[in-house]
């Protein structure tokens, strides 16, 4: 994907620059989630089903407004592949804490304080309670925010390095190019889907 982004920059293909840059963002974001580095990705092997959405959705939903995402300037990557694997390694190192802390807290919280029902869209949804989510996030010492910030910086590094390796094309001339009608249609459809999902934001945590 990184190589495709470089080639898109070289061709000045705005459609593909946007596509590959966003796809790269998806992969890099995923690489910074500890639960994406294990077979036990949703706690299904340790009786912690739902921990995946808890960690990457519920906690940011409740706390993201207080996160500080000013992470500094992007830097050129001499070895993008090593940088990618470093992100995966750094995520995996945190896995025991992600699972172990939640397991410990689960034993401390009674069921009626661990979960709550909130209105989402047309009905109610059973979610981890705000109290439980805060206790989990505090016990992890801000891990979710830290991994988000690491992913933001990593993505900036990859985008910047792809641009440099493409010969540092003048981005100002890309601004005057129109994206294709087909991409506009895709973007419009995705925006409508996003708006619809906001009406029932979040995932059920059974």
C-alpha positions as CSV (number, residue, x, y, z in Angstrom):
1,X,0.0,0.0,0.0
2,X,2.9,2.3,0.8
3,X,4.5,1.6,-2.6
4,X,1.1,2.3,-4.3
5,X,0.9,5.6,-2.5
6,X,4.4,6.6,-3.8
7,X,3.4,5.8,-7.3
8,X,0.1,7.7,-7.0
9,X,2.1,10.8,-5.8
10,X,4.5,10.3,-8.8
11,X,1.5,10.3,-11.3
12,X,-0.3,13.1,-9.5
13,X,-3.4,10.8,-9.4
14,X,-5.5,12.5,-6.8
15,X,-8.1,9.7,-6.6
16,X,-5.5,7.1,-5.9
17,X,-3.6,9.4,-3.5
18,X,-6.7,9.7,-1.4
19,X,-7.5,6.1,-1.6
20,X,-4.1,4.7,-0.8
21,X,-3.5,7.3,1.9
22,X,-6.7,6.4,3.7
23,X,-6.2,2.6,3.2
24,X,-2.7,3.0,4.7
25,X,-4.3,4.9,7.6
26,X,-6.6,2.0,8.3
27,X,-3.8,-0.5,8.4
28,X,-1.5,1.6,10.5
29,X,-4.4,2.3,12.9
30,X,-5.1,-1.4,13.2
31,X,-1.4,-2.1,13.9
32,X,-1.5,0.1,17.0
33,X,-4.3,-1.9,18.6
34,X,-2.9,-4.6,21.0
35,X,-5.9,-6.9,20.4
36,X,-5.1,-7.0,16.7
37,X,-1.9,-8.9,17.4
38,X,-3.5,-12.0,19.0
39,X,-5.8,-14.9,18.2
40,X,-7.7,-13.9,21.3
41,X,-8.7,-10.7,19.6
42,X,-12.0,-10.3,21.3
43,X,-11.3,-12.0,24.6
44,X,-13.1,-15.1,23.4
45,X,-10.4,-17.4,24.8
46,X,-10.4,-15.8,28.2
47,X,-14.1,-15.3,28.8
48,X,-13.7,-11.5,28.0
49,X,-16.0,-11.4,25.0
50,X,-16.5,-7.8,23.8
51,X,-13.2,-6.4,25.0
52,X,-12.2,-5.5,21.5
53,X,-15.0,-3.0,21.0
54,X,-14.6,-1.9,24.6
55,X,-11.0,-1.0,24.1
56,X,-11.1,0.6,20.7
57,X,-14.6,2.0,20.6
58,X,-16.2,2.6,24.0
59,X,-13.2,4.2,25.7
60,X,-12.5,6.7,22.9
61,X,-16.2,7.4,22.6
62,X,-16.3,8.5,26.2
63,X,-12.8,10.1,26.5
64,X,-11.5,11.3,23.1
65,X,-12.6,14.9,23.6
66,X,-10.1,15.1,26.3
67,X,-7.2,13.6,24.4
68,X,-4.3,15.7,23.1
69,X,-3.4,14.7,19.6
70,X,-0.6,17.2,19.0
71,X,2.2,14.7,18.4
72,X,4.9,16.7,16.6
73,X,6.2,16.8,13.1
74,X,6.4,13.8,10.7
75,X,9.8,12.3,10.1
76,X,11.3,10.5,7.1
77,X,11.3,6.7,7.4
78,X,14.5,5.1,6.2
79,X,13.0,1.6,6.7
80,X,9.2,1.6,6.5
81,X,8.9,-2.1,6.9
82,X,10.8,-2.0,10.2
83,X,8.6,0.8,11.3
84,X,5.5,-1.2,10.6
85,X,6.7,-4.2,12.5
86,X,7.9,-2.0,15.4
87,X,4.3,-0.7,15.7
88,X,3.0,-4.3,15.8
89,X,5.6,-5.3,18.4
90,X,4.9,-2.3,20.6
91,X,1.2,-3.2,20.5
92,X,1.7,-6.8,21.3
93,X,3.9,-6.0,24.3
94,X,0.8,-4.3,25.8
95,X,-1.5,-7.3,25.3
96,X,-1.1,-8.8,28.7
97,X,-2.0,-5.5,30.3
98,X,-5.1,-5.1,28.1
99,X,-6.4,-8.5,29.1
100,X,-5.1,-8.7,32.6
101,X,-6.3,-5.4,33.9
102,X,-9.8,-5.9,32.5
103,X,-9.9,-9.4,34.1
104,X,-9.0,-8.0,37.5
105,X,-11.5,-5.1,37.3
106,X,-14.2,-7.5,36.2
107,X,-13.8,-9.4,39.5
108,X,-14.0,-6.2,41.5
109,X,-17.2,-4.7,39.8
110,X,-20.6,-6.1,40.5
111,X,-22.7,-6.7,37.3
112,X,-25.0,-3.8,37.9
113,X,-22.1,-1.3,37.9
114,X,-20.2,-3.0,35.1
115,X,-22.9,-2.5,32.5
116,X,-25.5,0.1,31.6
117,X,-28.2,0.6,29.0
118,X,-28.0,3.7,26.8
119,X,-30.4,4.9,24.0
120,X,-28.8,4.3,20.6
121,X,-30.8,5.1,17.5
122,X,-34.2,3.4,17.8
123,X,-33.6,1.4,20.9
124,X,-31.4,0.8,24.0
125,X,-28.0,-0.9,23.9
126,X,-26.2,-2.7,26.7
127,X,-22.8,-1.2,27.1
128,X,-19.9,-1.2,29.5
129,X,-20.8,1.6,32.0
130,X,-19.0,4.9,32.1
131,X,-17.8,4.1,35.6
132,X,-16.3,0.8,34.5
133,X,-14.8,2.3,31.3
134,X,-13.1,5.1,33.3
135,X,-11.7,2.6,35.8
136,X,-10.3,0.5,33.0
137,X,-8.8,3.4,31.2
138,X,-7.3,4.8,34.4
139,X,-5.8,1.5,35.3
140,X,-4.2,1.3,31.8
141,X,-2.6,4.7,32.5
142,X,-3.9,6.3,29.3
143,X,-2.8,3.4,27.0
144,X,-5.6,4.0,24.4
145,X,-4.7,7.7,24.0
146,X,-1.0,6.8,23.7
147,X,-1.7,4.2,21.0
148,X,-3.9,6.6,19.1
149,X,-1.2,9.2,19.2
150,X,1.5,6.7,18.2
151,X,-0.7,5.8,15.2
152,X,-1.2,9.4,14.2
153,X,2.5,10.1,14.2
154,X,3.3,6.8,12.4
155,X,0.7,7.6,9.7
156,X,2.2,11.1,9.3
157,X,5.6,9.5,8.9
158,X,4.4,7.1,6.2
159,X,2.6,9.8,4.2
160,X,5.5,12.2,4.4
161,X,8.0,9.5,3.4
162,X,5.9,8.4,0.5
163,X,5.8,12.0,-0.7
164,X,9.6,12.3,-0.3
165,X,10.2,9.1,-2.2
166,X,7.9,10.2,-5.0
167,X,10.2,13.1,-5.6
168,X,8.4,15.7,-3.4
169,X,5.8,16.7,-6.0
170,X,4.3,20.1,-5.7
171,X,1.1,19.4,-3.7
172,X,-0.3,22.8,-4.6
173,X,-1.0,21.7,-8.1
174,X,-3.0,18.7,-6.8
175,X,-5.4,21.1,-5.1
176,X,-6.7,22.4,-8.3
177,X,-7.5,18.9,-9.6
178,X,-11.0,17.6,-9.2
179,X,-11.6,14.1,-7.9
180,X,-13.5,11.9,-10.3
181,X,-17.3,11.7,-10.3
182,X,-17.0,8.1,-9.2
183,X,-15.0,9.0,-6.2
184,X,-17.3,11.8,-5.3
185,X,-20.2,9.3,-5.4
186,X,-18.3,6.9,-3.1
187,X,-17.4,9.7,-0.7
188,X,-21.1,10.9,-0.6
189,X,-22.3,7.4,0.0
190,X,-19.8,6.9,2.8
191,X,-20.8,10.2,4.4
192,X,-24.4,9.2,4.4
193,X,-23.5,5.8,5.9
194,X,-21.5,7.6,8.6
195,X,-24.4,9.9,9.4
196,X,-26.7,7.0,9.7
197,X,-24.4,5.1,12.0
198,X,-24.0,8.1,14.3
199,X,-27.7,7.7,15.2
200,X,-26.8,4.4,16.8
201,X,-23.2,5.0,17.7
202,X,-21.3,2.3,19.5
203,X,-21.4,-1.5,19.7
204,X,-23.3,-3.8,22.0
205,X,-21.1,-5.4,24.6
206,X,-22.7,-8.7,25.5
